[in-house]
Amino acid sequence: MPQGSAAHEPTHRVHHLADGREAIFFADANAAVPEPVADTRPLDPRGEPGELRYDRLTGDWVAVAAHRQSRTYLPPKEECPLCPSVHGRQSEIPAEDFNVVVFENRFPSLGPALGRIPAAAPVQQPAPAYGRCEVVVFTPEHTGSFASLDDARARTVIEAWAQRTAALSAMEGIAQVFVFENRGQDIGVTLHHPHGQIYAYPYLAPTAAKMAGQGIAHLEKTGRTLMGDILDFERKEGTRMVAEGEHFSVFVPYAARWPLEAHLVPHRHVPDFAALNADEKAELAVMYRDLLRGFDALYPTPTPYIAAWHQAPLEPGARKASRLHLQLTSPRRAADKLKFLAGSEAAMGAFINDVPAEQTAARLREVMP
């Protein structure tokens, strides 16, 4: 465990941007958050939320957010909205320096209004896209990634995720909090600056609903949690294990869908980041960072990925059955080849993986720090 990590005290301060959005500054251990800052940009008032449309064929909600068409797309460094505000250039972060900052997205898919949506909307009657979308900026440095963070900064990001998970979970109408990161232009990122996002959904997203259903059924049948049983099996069987720590393990799932895929799972049953203790957060920060370094070490150039942190839904039954875990995936199947979703995957959700899970696990074991 990194020295002093378990004693890290989360320090944060809430500021407000020119249009009223919250910006929460988090400090590394033994560092200070900025004093009150002023955002003097002439921003337009925040708009009303978009809309949610209910798909009666599938039972899924679809968010319609036309205002996102005008969001910033791959700007040069001197115009990056996630860099510090310096030399007369104002960004989304009104400070000349910072450690980690979380702010409400200027172009949200959900929110800014909060409320409860119906279980199913009437035919062709949209519901307001209630909820909240936040951006998590890992560093003031324009280049790099989570993999390039030191132990202290990686830990601060974990603390930010935990604090935001607790705060968002307490907001009106929120059903689930989803922390994620898209890295790499091949994935579709619109900003190169190292960052992630948090979505607080007013409904249970389709994948989360499916996993919650599986977990509830397993718990009712066996009295045990599904992810706990999966983790126990993988640790005993061994061929798909990548790394084991005191509090977390990494393995490639047996039925991996993607050429590169790994799960990072806590040994203790916890529903979300907010439930982790200090020692678990300290280990998680380093293990996650090192797993990303392993993905990057597989090829000569950085590997694009999606890091999806599955947290338990807020509904009590699903929460009891669902365990926090990371699903890290990449479409990279060779140094110069990507997997694209073809008809079977995109239309039917029936995945075909060309790379066996055991092979991926062996490669990751070879390159992990």
Beta strands, then each sheet from edge to edge (+ up, - down):
strand 1: 11-16
strand 2: 22-27
strand 3: 51-55
strand 4: 60-64
strand 5: 100-104
strand 6: 127-128
strand 7: 132-137
strand 8: 176-183
strand 9: 195-201
strand 10: 241-244
strand 11: 248-251
strand 12: 260-266
strand 13: 305-310
strand 14: 325-330
strand 15: 332-334
strand 16: 337-338
sheet 1: 1+ 2- 5+ 7- 9+ 8- 13+ 14- 12+ 11- 10+
sheet 2: 4+ 3- 6+
sheet 3: 15+ 16-
end
